[in-house]
Amino acid sequence: MRADSSSFGFVGSNPTWSTTFYLSLATCLLILMCLCALYVVNRILSCSFASVLSQDAWFRLWNAHLH
């Protein structure tokens, strides 16, 4: 019975419980880091895309002004 209770992780000093806890914590942190990285990349891409569009608009205005 003692081996059964320890294998299910009911005991606080059982190493498998802490391993599972740290694995879930690391998974949550990894997901958060991926979300933050995706957000930052999305912001950088949208900003560079907007700046390219604005430069294109300025270039067209300058061309229209010259001609």
mmJSON file of the N, C-alpha and C atoms, coordinates in Angstrom:
{"data_MODEL":{"atom_site":{
"group_PDB":["ATOM","ATOM","ATOM","ATOM","ATOM","ATOM","ATOM","ATOM","ATOM","ATOM","ATOM","ATOM","ATOM","ATOM","ATOM","ATOM","ATOM","ATOM","ATOM","ATOM","ATOM","ATOM","ATOM","ATOM","ATOM","ATOM","ATOM","ATOM","ATOM","ATOM","ATOM","ATOM","ATOM","ATOM","ATOM","ATOM","ATOM","ATOM","ATOM","ATOM","ATOM","ATOM","ATOM","ATOM","ATOM","ATOM","ATOM","ATOM","ATOM","ATOM","ATOM","ATOM","ATOM","ATOM","ATOM","ATOM","ATOM","ATOM","ATOM","ATOM","ATOM","ATOM","ATOM","ATOM","ATOM","ATOM","ATOM","ATOM","ATOM","ATOM","ATOM","ATOM","ATOM","ATOM","ATOM","ATOM","ATOM","ATOM","ATOM","ATOM","ATOM","ATOM","ATOM","ATOM","ATOM","ATOM","ATOM","ATOM","ATOM","ATOM","ATOM","ATOM","ATOM","ATOM","ATOM","ATOM","ATOM","ATOM","ATOM","ATOM","ATOM","ATOM","ATOM","ATOM","ATOM","ATOM","ATOM","ATOM","ATOM","ATOM","ATOM","ATOM","ATOM","ATOM","ATOM","ATOM","ATOM","ATOM","ATOM","ATOM","ATOM","ATOM","ATOM","ATOM","ATOM","ATOM","ATOM","ATOM","ATOM","ATOM","ATOM","ATOM","ATOM","ATOM","ATOM","ATOM","ATOM","ATOM","ATOM","ATOM","ATOM","ATOM","ATOM","ATOM","ATOM","ATOM","ATOM","ATOM","ATOM","ATOM","ATOM","ATOM","ATOM","ATOM","ATOM","ATOM","ATOM","ATOM","ATOM","ATOM","ATOM","ATOM","ATOM","ATOM","ATOM","ATOM","ATOM","ATOM","ATOM","ATOM","ATOM","ATOM","ATOM","ATOM","ATOM","ATOM","ATOM","ATOM","ATOM","ATOM","ATOM","ATOM","ATOM","ATOM","ATOM","ATOM","ATOM","ATOM","ATOM","ATOM","ATOM","ATOM","ATOM","ATOM","ATOM","ATOM","ATOM","ATOM","ATOM","ATOM","ATOM"],
"id":[1,2,3,4,5,6,7,8,9,10,11,12,13,14,15,16,17,18,19,20,21,22,23,24,25,26,27,28,29,30,31,32,33,34,35,36,37,38,39,40,41,42,43,44,45,46,47,48,49,50,51,52,53,54,55,56,57,58,59,60,61,62,63,64,65,66,67,68,69,70,71,72,73,74,75,76,77,78,79,80,81,82,83,84,85,86,87,88,89,90,91,92,93,94,95,96,97,98,99,100,101,102,103,104,105,106,107,108,109,110,111,112,113,114,115,116,117,118,119,120,121,122,123,124,125,126,127,128,129,130,131,132,133,134,135,136,137,138,139,140,141,142,143,144,145,146,147,148,149,150,151,152,153,154,155,156,157,158,159,160,161,162,163,164,165,166,167,168,169,170,171,172,173,174,175,176,177,178,179,180,181,182,183,184,185,186,187,188,189,190,191,192,193,194,195,196,197,198,199,200,201],
"type_symbol":["N","C","C","N","C","C","N","C","C","N","C","C","N","C","C","N","C","C","N","C","C","N","C","C","N","C","C","N","C","C","N","C","C","N","C","C","N","C","C","N","C","C","N","C","C","N","C","C","N","C","C","N","C","C","N","C","C","N","C","C","N","C","C","N","C","C","N","C","C","N","C","C","N","C","C","N","C","C","N","C","C","N","C","C","N","C","C","N","C","C","N","C","C","N","C","C","N","C","C","N","C","C","N","C","C","N","C","C","N","C","C","N","C","C","N","C","C","N","C","C","N","C","C","N","C","C","N","C","C","N","C","C","N","C","C","N","C","C","N","C","C","N","C","C","N","C","C","N","C","C","N","C","C","N","C","C","N","C","C","N","C","C","N","C","C","N","C","C","N","C","C","N","C","C","N","C","C","N","C","C","N","C","C","N","C","C","N","C","C","N","C","C","N","C","C","N","C","C","N","C","C"],
"label_atom_id":["N","CA","C","N","CA","C","N","CA","C","N","CA","C","N","CA","C","N","CA","C","N","CA","C","N","CA","C","N","CA","C","N","CA","C","N","CA","C","N","CA","C","N","CA","C","N","CA","C","N","CA","C","N","CA","C","N","CA","C","N","CA","C","N","CA","C","N","CA","C","N","CA","C","N","CA","C","N","CA","C","N","CA","C","N","CA","C","N","CA","C","N","CA","C","N","CA","C","N","CA","C","N","CA","C","N","CA","C","N","CA","C","N","CA","C","N","CA","C","N","CA","C","N","CA","C","N","CA","C","N","CA","C","N","CA","C","N","CA","C","N","CA","C","N","CA","C","N","CA","C","N","CA","C","N","CA","C","N","CA","C","N","CA","C","N","CA","C","N","CA","C","N","CA","C","N","CA","C","N","CA","C","N","CA","C","N","CA","C","N","CA","C","N","CA","C","N","CA","C","N","CA","C","N","CA","C","N","CA","C","N","CA","C","N","CA","C","N","CA","C","N","CA","C","N","CA","C","N","CA","C","N","CA","C"],
"label_alt_id":[null,null,null,null,null,null,null,null,null,null,null,null,null,null,null,null,null,null,null,null,null,null,null,null,null,null,null,null,null,null,null,null,null,null,null,null,null,null,null,null,null,null,null,null,null,null,null,null,null,null,null,null,null,null,null,null,null,null,null,null,null,null,null,null,null,null,null,null,null,null,null,null,null,null,null,null,null,null,null,null,null,null,null,null,null,null,null,null,null,null,null,null,null,null,null,null,null,null,null,null,null,null,null,null,null,null,null,null,null,null,null,null,null,null,null,null,null,null,null,null,null,null,null,null,null,null,null,null,null,null,null,null,null,null,null,null,null,null,null,null,null,null,null,null,null,null,null,null,null,null,null,null,null,null,null,null,null,null,null,null,null,null,null,null,null,null,null,null,null,null,null,null,null,null,null,null,null,null,null,null,null,null,null,null,null,null,null,null,null,null,null,null,null,null,null,null,null,null,null,null,null],
"label_comp_id":["MET","MET","MET","ARG","ARG","ARG","ALA","ALA","ALA","ASP","ASP","ASP","SER","SER","SER","SER","SER","SER","SER","SER","SER","PHE","PHE","PHE","GLY","GLY","GLY","PHE","PHE","PHE","VAL","VAL","VAL","GLY","GLY","GLY","SER","SER","SER","ASN","ASN","ASN","PRO","PRO","PRO","THR","THR","THR","TRP","TRP","TRP","SER","SER","SER","THR","THR","THR","THR","THR","THR","PHE","PHE","PHE","TYR","TYR","TYR","LEU","LEU","LEU","SER","SER","SER","LEU","LEU","LEU","ALA","ALA","ALA","THR","THR","THR","CYS","CYS","CYS","LEU","LEU","LEU","LEU","LEU","LEU","ILE","ILE","ILE","LEU","LEU","LEU","MET","MET","MET","CYS","CYS","CYS","LEU","LEU","LEU","CYS","CYS","CYS","ALA","ALA","ALA","LEU","LEU","LEU","TYR","TYR","TYR","VAL","VAL","VAL","VAL","VAL","VAL","ASN","ASN","ASN","ARG","ARG","ARG","ILE","ILE","ILE","LEU","LEU","LEU","SER","SER","SER","CYS","CYS","CYS","SER","SER","SER","PHE","PHE","PHE","ALA","ALA","ALA","SER","SER","SER","VAL","VAL","VAL","LEU","LEU","LEU","SER","SER","SER","GLN","GLN","GLN","ASP","ASP","ASP","ALA","ALA","ALA","TRP","TRP","TRP","PHE","PHE","PHE","ARG","ARG","ARG","LEU","LEU","LEU","TRP","TRP","TRP","ASN","ASN","ASN","ALA","ALA","ALA","HIS","HIS","HIS","LEU","LEU","LEU","HIS","HIS","HIS"],
"label_asym_id":["A","A","A","A","A","A","A","A","A","A","A","A","A","A","A","A","A","A","A","A","A","A","A","A","A","A","A","A","A","A","A","A","A","A","A","A","A","A","A","A","A","A","A","A","A","A","A","A","A","A","A","A","A","A","A","A","A","A","A","A","A","A","A","A","A","A","A","A","A","A","A","A","A","A","A","A","A","A","A","A","A","A","A","A","A","A","A","A","A","A","A","A","A","A","A","A","A","A","A","A","A","A","A","A","A","A","A","A","A","A","A","A","A","A","A","A","A","A","A","A","A","A","A","A","A","A","A","A","A","A","A","A","A","A","A","A","A","A","A","A","A","A","A","A","A","A","A","A","A","A","A","A","A","A","A","A","A","A","A","A","A","A","A","A","A","A","A","A","A","A","A","A","A","A","A","A","A","A","A","A","A","A","A","A","A","A","A","A","A","A","A","A","A","A","A","A","A","A","A","A","A"],
"label_entity_id":["1","1","1","1","1","1","1","1","1","1","1","1","1","1","1","1","1","1","1","1","1","1","1","1","1","1","1","1","1","1","1","1","1","1","1","1","1","1","1","1","1","1","1","1","1","1","1","1","1","1","1","1","1","1","1","1","1","1","1","1","1","1","1","1","1","1","1","1","1","1","1","1","1","1","1","1","1","1","1","1","1","1","1","1","1","1","1","1","1","1","1","1","1","1","1","1","1","1","1","1","1","1","1","1","1","1","1","1","1","1","1","1","1","1","1","1","1","1","1","1","1","1","1","1","1","1","1","1","1","1","1","1","1","1","1","1","1","1","1","1","1","1","1","1","1","1","1","1","1","1","1","1","1","1","1","1","1","1","1","1","1","1","1","1","1","1","1","1","1","1","1","1","1","1","1","1","1","1","1","1","1","1","1","1","1","1","1","1","1","1","1","1","1","1","1","1","1","1","1","1","1"],
"label_seq_id":[1,1,1,2,2,2,3,3,3,4,4,4,5,5,5,6,6,6,7,7,7,8,8,8,9,9,9,10,10,10,11,11,11,12,12,12,13,13,13,14,14,14,15,15,15,16,16,16,17,17,17,18,18,18,19,19,19,20,20,20,21,21,21,22,22,22,23,23,23,24,24,24,25,25,25,26,26,26,27,27,27,28,28,28,29,29,29,30,30,30,31,31,31,32,32,32,33,33,33,34,34,34,35,35,35,36,36,36,37,37,37,38,38,38,39,39,39,40,40,40,41,41,41,42,42,42,43,43,43,44,44,44,45,45,45,46,46,46,47,47,47,48,48,48,49,49,49,50,50,50,51,51,51,52,52,52,53,53,53,54,54,54,55,55,55,56,56,56,57,57,57,58,58,58,59,59,59,60,60,60,61,61,61,62,62,62,63,63,63,64,64,64,65,65,65,66,66,66,67,67,67],
"pdbx_PDB_ins_code":[null,null,null,null,null,null,null,null,null,null,null,null,null,null,null,null,null,null,null,null,null,null,null,null,null,null,null,null,null,null,null,null,null,null,null,null,null,null,null,null,null,null,null,null,null,null,null,null,null,null,null,null,null,null,null,null,null,null,null,null,null,null,null,null,null,null,null,null,null,null,null,null,null,null,null,null,null,null,null,null,null,null,null,null,null,null,null,null,null,null,null,null,null,null,null,null,null,null,null,null,null,null,null,null,null,null,null,null,null,null,null,null,null,null,null,null,null,null,null,null,null,null,null,null,null,null,null,null,null,null,null,null,null,null,null,null,null,null,null,null,null,null,null,null,null,null,null,null,null,null,null,null,null,null,null,null,null,null,null,null,null,null,null,null,null,null,null,null,null,null,null,null,null,null,null,null,null,null,null,null,null,null,null,null,null,null,null,null,null,null,null,null,null,null,null,null,null,null,null,null,null],
"Cartn_x":[0.829,0.0,0.871,2.0,2.854,3.441,3.84,4.396,3.324,2.071,0.996,0.753,0.712,0.424,1.56,2.806,3.915,3.974,3.546,3.593,2.522,1.423,0.384,0.699,1.718,2.133,1.334,0.749,0.005,0.927,2.158,3.088,3.775,3.91,4.489,5.963,6.678,8.112,8.42,7.398,7.599,8.254,9.367,10.046,9.239,8.35,7.605,6.638,6.097,5.173,5.885,7.072,7.804,8.27,8.647,9.055,7.897,6.705,5.534,5.214,5.337,5.053,6.023,7.314,8.292,8.153,7.768,7.553,6.379,5.292,4.144,4.487,5.262,5.68,6.562,7.503,8.373,7.568,6.56,5.726,4.954,4.404,3.677,4.608,5.816,6.77,7.173,7.343,7.71,6.608,5.353,4.225,4.152,4.364,4.338,5.454,6.655,7.764,7.487,6.887,6.557,5.52,4.525,3.504,4.117,5.008,5.668,6.527,7.241,8.077,7.218,6.09,5.191,4.642,4.305,3.779,4.826,6.068,7.133,7.419,7.487,7.747,6.61,5.379,4.232,4.298,4.673,4.785,5.884,7.029,8.143,7.752,7.113,6.722,5.681,4.708,3.67,4.263,5.201,5.823,6.656,7.45,8.281,7.406,6.302,5.385,4.75,4.356,3.753,4.773,6.013,7.029,7.332,7.339,7.551,6.401,5.176,4.021,4.102,4.495,4.569,5.691,6.817,7.894,7.433,6.662,6.146,5.205,4.381,3.467,4.247,5.296,6.117,6.808,7.262,7.933,6.971,5.727,4.74,4.411,4.292,4.02,5.169,6.406,7.579,7.634,7.304,7.274,6.209,5.025,3.95,4.349,5.075,5.502,6.546,7.426,8.463,7.865,6.925,6.321,5.1],
"Cartn_y":[-1.2,0.0,1.262,1.184,2.373,2.711,1.694,1.939,2.506,2.035,2.551,4.033,4.407,5.807,6.719,6.247,7.093,7.174,6.125,6.163,7.09,7.282,8.195,9.653,9.894,11.263,11.948,11.195,11.821,12.338,11.84,12.245,13.537,14.484,15.781,15.693,14.735,14.632,13.789,13.418,12.595,13.446,12.999,13.815,13.964,13.004,13.104,14.28,14.609,15.743,17.051,17.24,18.481,18.544,17.391,17.375,17.775,17.242,17.606,19.083,19.584,21.003,21.892,21.559,22.385,22.267,21.086,20.941,21.797,21.794,22.618,24.097,24.475,25.869,26.288,25.429,25.736,25.818,24.948,24.99,26.302,26.739,28.014,29.173,29.157,30.225,30.213,29.018,28.911,29.458,29.139,29.643,31.166,31.692,33.147,33.819,33.217,33.791,33.767,32.668,32.584,33.636,33.831,34.843,36.24,36.512,37.821,38.017,36.978,37.079,37.306,36.597,36.797,38.22,38.74,40.104,41.12,40.932,41.871,41.809,40.595,40.45,41.072,40.867,41.445,42.965,43.533,44.986,45.512,44.824,45.274,45.205,44.098,43.949,44.987,45.217,46.194,47.598,47.918,49.242,49.422,48.427,48.545,48.593,47.825,47.844,49.224,49.822,51.152,52.191,52.066,53.039,52.908,51.689,51.493,52.112,51.924,52.515,54.04,54.61,56.069,56.597,55.881,56.299,56.236,55.204,55.09,56.254,56.625,57.752,59.054,59.253,60.454,60.474,59.299,59.218,59.582,59.119,59.452,60.945,61.501,62.94,63.749,63.318,64.024,63.914,62.731,62.553,63.439,63.487,64.327,65.801,66.174,67.566,67.92,66.972,67.234,67.306,66.409,66.399,67.244],
"Cartn_z":[0.0,0.0,0.0,0.713,0.802,-0.565,-1.314,-2.639,-3.566,-3.41,-4.255,-3.988,-2.705,-2.378,-2.844,-2.774,-3.204,-4.727,-5.423,-6.879,-7.437,-6.694,-7.169,-6.857,-6.047,-5.78,-4.697,-3.756,-2.67,-1.577,-1.536,-0.485,-0.914,0.022,-0.315,-0.653,-0.038,-0.287,-1.518,-2.262,-3.455,-4.55,-5.131,-6.149,-7.433,-7.746,-9.003,-8.967,-7.782,-7.695,-8.0,-7.421,-7.672,-9.126,-9.694,-11.098,-11.99,-11.713,-12.507,-12.35,-11.122,-10.871,-11.635,-11.583,-12.275,-13.786,-14.278,-15.713,-16.176,-15.411,-15.794,-15.701,-14.686,-14.545,-15.722,-16.105,-17.233,-18.53,-18.678,-19.877,-19.95,-18.815,-18.788,-19.126,-18.578,-18.866,-20.337,-20.896,-22.302,-23.191,-22.856,-23.638,-23.536,-22.333,-22.157,-22.956,-22.938,-23.691,-25.189,-25.672,-27.097,-27.469,-26.603,-26.877,-26.903,-25.96,-25.937,-27.184,-27.597,-28.79,-30.032,-30.126,-31.258,-31.269,-30.089,-29.999,-30.445,-29.983,-30.339,-31.837,-32.389,-33.825,-34.628,-34.166,-34.855,-34.83,-33.685,-33.589,-34.513,-34.534,-35.374,-36.848,-37.237,-38.633,-39.025,-38.151,-38.487,-38.555,-37.659,-37.682,-38.945,-39.309,-40.505,-41.753,-41.739,-42.873,-43.016,-41.902,-41.936,-42.392,-41.944,-42.346,-43.839,-44.353,-45.788,-46.572,-46.081,-46.754,-46.732,-45.605,-45.519,-46.416,-46.493,-47.384,-48.836,-49.17,-50.523,-50.831,-49.858,-50.052,-50.237,-49.42,-49.565,-50.925,-51.371,-52.668,-53.791,-53.711,-54.74,-54.714,-53.501,-53.406,-54.013,-53.729,-54.25,-55.773,-56.311,-57.757,-58.386,-57.766,-58.302,-58.24,-57.2,-57.065,-58.133,-58.444,-59.442,-60.839,-61.125,-62.467,-62.395],
"occupancy":[1.0,1.0,1.0,1.0,1.0,1.0,1.0,1.0,1.0,1.0,1.0,1.0,1.0,1.0,1.0,1.0,1.0,1.0,1.0,1.0,1.0,1.0,1.0,1.0,1.0,1.0,1.0,1.0,1.0,1.0,1.0,1.0,1.0,1.0,1.0,1.0,1.0,1.0,1.0,1.0,1.0,1.0,1.0,1.0,1.0,1.0,1.0,1.0,1.0,1.0,1.0,1.0,1.0,1.0,1.0,1.0,1.0,1.0,1.0,1.0,1.0,1.0,1.0,1.0,1.0,1.0,1.0,1.0,1.0,1.0,1.0,1.0,1.0,1.0,1.0,1.0,1.0,1.0,1.0,1.0,1.0,1.0,1.0,1.0,1.0,1.0,1.0,1.0,1.0,1.0,1.0,1.0,1.0,1.0,1.0,1.0,1.0,1.0,1.0,1.0,1.0,1.0,1.0,1.0,1.0,1.0,1.0,1.0,1.0,1.0,1.0,1.0,1.0,1.0,1.0,1.0,1.0,1.0,1.0,1.0,1.0,1.0,1.0,1.0,1.0,1.0,1.0,1.0,1.0,1.0,1.0,1.0,1.0,1.0,1.0,1.0,1.0,1.0,1.0,1.0,1.0,1.0,1.0,1.0,1.0,1.0,1.0,1.0,1.0,1.0,1.0,1.0,1.0,1.0,1.0,1.0,1.0,1.0,1.0,1.0,1.0,1.0,1.0,1.0,1.0,1.0,1.0,1.0,1.0,1.0,1.0,1.0,1.0,1.0,1.0,1.0,1.0,1.0,1.0,1.0,1.0,1.0,1.0,1.0,1.0,1.0,1.0,1.0,1.0,1.0,1.0,1.0,1.0,1.0,1.0,1.0,1.0,1.0,1.0,1.0,1.0],
"B_iso_or_equiv":[0.0,0.0,0.0,0.0,0.0,0.0,0.0,0.0,0.0,0.0,0.0,0.0,0.0,0.0,0.0,0.0,0.0,0.0,0.0,0.0,0.0,0.0,0.0,0.0,0.0,0.0,0.0,0.0,0.0,0.0,0.0,0.0,0.0,0.0,0.0,0.0,0.0,0.0,0.0,0.0,0.0,0.0,0.0,0.0,0.0,0.0,0.0,0.0,0.0,0.0,0.0,0.0,0.0,0.0,0.0,0.0,0.0,0.0,0.0,0.0,0.0,0.0,0.0,0.0,0.0,0.0,0.0,0.0,0.0,0.0,0.0,0.0,0.0,0.0,0.0,0.0,0.0,0.0,0.0,0.0,0.0,0.0,0.0,0.0,0.0,0.0,0.0,0.0,0.0,0.0,0.0,0.0,0.0,0.0,0.0,0.0,0.0,0.0,0.0,0.0,0.0,0.0,0.0,0.0,0.0,0.0,0.0,0.0,0.0,0.0,0.0,0.0,0.0,0.0,0.0,0.0,0.0,0.0,0.0,0.0,0.0,0.0,0.0,0.0,0.0,0.0,0.0,0.0,0.0,0.0,0.0,0.0,0.0,0.0,0.0,0.0,0.0,0.0,0.0,0.0,0.0,0.0,0.0,0.0,0.0,0.0,0.0,0.0,0.0,0.0,0.0,0.0,0.0,0.0,0.0,0.0,0.0,0.0,0.0,0.0,0.0,0.0,0.0,0.0,0.0,0.0,0.0,0.0,0.0,0.0,0.0,0.0,0.0,0.0,0.0,0.0,0.0,0.0,0.0,0.0,0.0,0.0,0.0,0.0,0.0,0.0,0.0,0.0,0.0,0.0,0.0,0.0,0.0,0.0,0.0,0.0,0.0,0.0,0.0,0.0,0.0],
"pdbx_formal_charge":[null,null,null,null,null,null,null,null,null,null,null,null,null,null,null,null,null,null,null,null,null,null,null,null,null,null,null,null,null,null,null,null,null,null,null,null,null,null,null,null,null,null,null,null,null,null,null,null,null,null,null,null,null,null,null,null,null,null,null,null,null,null,null,null,null,null,null,null,null,null,null,null,null,null,null,null,null,null,null,null,null,null,null,null,null,null,null,null,null,null,null,null,null,null,null,null,null,null,null,null,null,null,null,null,null,null,null,null,null,null,null,null,null,null,null,null,null,null,null,null,null,null,null,null,null,null,null,null,null,null,null,null,null,null,null,null,null,null,null,null,null,null,null,null,null,null,null,null,null,null,null,null,null,null,null,null,null,null,null,null,null,null,null,null,null,null,null,null,null,null,null,null,null,null,null,null,null,null,null,null,null,null,null,null,null,null,null,null,null,null,null,null,null,null,null,null,null,null,null,null,null],
"auth_seq_id":[1,1,1,2,2,2,3,3,3,4,4,4,5,5,5,6,6,6,7,7,7,8,8,8,9,9,9,10,10,10,11,11,11,12,12,12,13,13,13,14,14,14,15,15,15,16,16,16,17,17,17,18,18,18,19,19,19,20,20,20,21,21,21,22,22,22,23,23,23,24,24,24,25,25,25,26,26,26,27,27,27,28,28,28,29,29,29,30,30,30,31,31,31,32,32,32,33,33,33,34,34,34,35,35,35,36,36,36,37,37,37,38,38,38,39,39,39,40,40,40,41,41,41,42,42,42,43,43,43,44,44,44,45,45,45,46,46,46,47,47,47,48,48,48,49,49,49,50,50,50,51,51,51,52,52,52,53,53,53,54,54,54,55,55,55,56,56,56,57,57,57,58,58,58,59,59,59,60,60,60,61,61,61,62,62,62,63,63,63,64,64,64,65,65,65,66,66,66,67,67,67],
"auth_comp_id":["MET","MET","MET","ARG","ARG","ARG","ALA","ALA","ALA","ASP","ASP","ASP","SER","SER","SER","SER","SER","SER","SER","SER","SER","PHE","PHE","PHE","GLY","GLY","GLY","PHE","PHE","PHE","VAL","VAL","VAL","GLY","GLY","GLY","SER","SER","SER","ASN","ASN","ASN","PRO","PRO","PRO","THR","THR","THR","TRP","TRP","TRP","SER","SER","SER","THR","THR","THR","THR","THR","THR","PHE","PHE","PHE","TYR","TYR","TYR","LEU","LEU","LEU","SER","SER","SER","LEU","LEU","LEU","ALA","ALA","ALA","THR","THR","THR","CYS","CYS","CYS","LEU","LEU","LEU","LEU","LEU","LEU","ILE","ILE","ILE","LEU","LEU","LEU","MET","MET","MET","CYS","CYS","CYS","LEU","LEU","LEU","CYS","CYS","CYS","ALA","ALA","ALA","LEU","LEU","LEU","TYR","TYR","TYR","VAL","VAL","VAL","VAL","VAL","VAL","ASN","ASN","ASN","ARG","ARG","ARG","ILE","ILE","ILE","LEU","LEU","LEU","SER","SER","SER","CYS","CYS","CYS","SER","SER","SER","PHE","PHE","PHE","ALA","ALA","ALA","SER","SER","SER","VAL","VAL","VAL","LEU","LEU","LEU","SER","SER","SER","GLN","GLN","GLN","ASP","ASP","ASP","ALA","ALA","ALA","TRP","TRP","TRP","PHE","PHE","PHE","ARG","ARG","ARG","LEU","LEU","LEU","TRP","TRP","TRP","ASN","ASN","ASN","ALA","ALA","ALA","HIS","HIS","HIS","LEU","LEU","LEU","HIS","HIS","HIS"],
"auth_asym_id":["A","A","A","A","A","A","A","A","A","A","A","A","A","A","A","A","A","A","A","A","A","A","A","A","A","A","A","A","A","A","A","A","A","A","A","A","A","A","A","A","A","A","A","A","A","A","A","A","A","A","A","A","A","A","A","A","A","A","A","A","A","A","A","A","A","A","A","A","A","A","A","A","A","A","A","A","A","A","A","A","A","A","A","A","A","A","A","A","A","A","A","A","A","A","A","A","A","A","A","A","A","A","A","A","A","A","A","A","A","A","A","A","A","A","A","A","A","A","A","A","A","A","A","A","A","A","A","A","A","A","A","A","A","A","A","A","A","A","A","A","A","A","A","A","A","A","A","A","A","A","A","A","A","A","A","A","A","A","A","A","A","A","A","A","A","A","A","A","A","A","A","A","A","A","A","A","A","A","A","A","A","A","A","A","A","A","A","A","A","A","A","A","A","A","A","A","A","A","A","A","A"],
"auth_atom_id":["N","CA","C","N","CA","C","N","CA","C","N","CA","C","N","CA","C","N","CA","C","N","CA","C","N","CA","C","N","CA","C","N","CA","C","N","CA","C","N","CA","C","N","CA","C","N","CA","C","N","CA","C","N","CA","C","N","CA","C","N","CA","C","N","CA","C","N","CA","C","N","CA","C","N","CA","C","N","CA","C","N","CA","C","N","CA","C","N","CA","C","N","CA","C","N","CA","C","N","CA","C","N","CA","C","N","CA","C","N","CA","C","N","CA","C","N","CA","C","N","CA","C","N","CA","C","N","CA","C","N","CA","C","N","CA","C","N","CA","C","N","CA","C","N","CA","C","N","CA","C","N","CA","C","N","CA","C","N","CA","C","N","CA","C","N","CA","C","N","CA","C","N","CA","C","N","CA","C","N","CA","C","N","CA","C","N","CA","C","N","CA","C","N","CA","C","N","CA","C","N","CA","C","N","CA","C","N","CA","C","N","CA","C","N","CA","C","N","CA","C","N","CA","C","N","CA","C","N","CA","C","N","CA","C"],
"pdbx_PDB_model_num":[1,1,1,1,1,1,1,1,1,1,1,1,1,1,1,1,1,1,1,1,1,1,1,1,1,1,1,1,1,1,1,1,1,1,1,1,1,1,1,1,1,1,1,1,1,1,1,1,1,1,1,1,1,1,1,1,1,1,1,1,1,1,1,1,1,1,1,1,1,1,1,1,1,1,1,1,1,1,1,1,1,1,1,1,1,1,1,1,1,1,1,1,1,1,1,1,1,1,1,1,1,1,1,1,1,1,1,1,1,1,1,1,1,1,1,1,1,1,1,1,1,1,1,1,1,1,1,1,1,1,1,1,1,1,1,1,1,1,1,1,1,1,1,1,1,1,1,1,1,1,1,1,1,1,1,1,1,1,1,1,1,1,1,1,1,1,1,1,1,1,1,1,1,1,1,1,1,1,1,1,1,1,1,1,1,1,1,1,1,1,1,1,1,1,1,1,1,1,1,1,1]
}}}
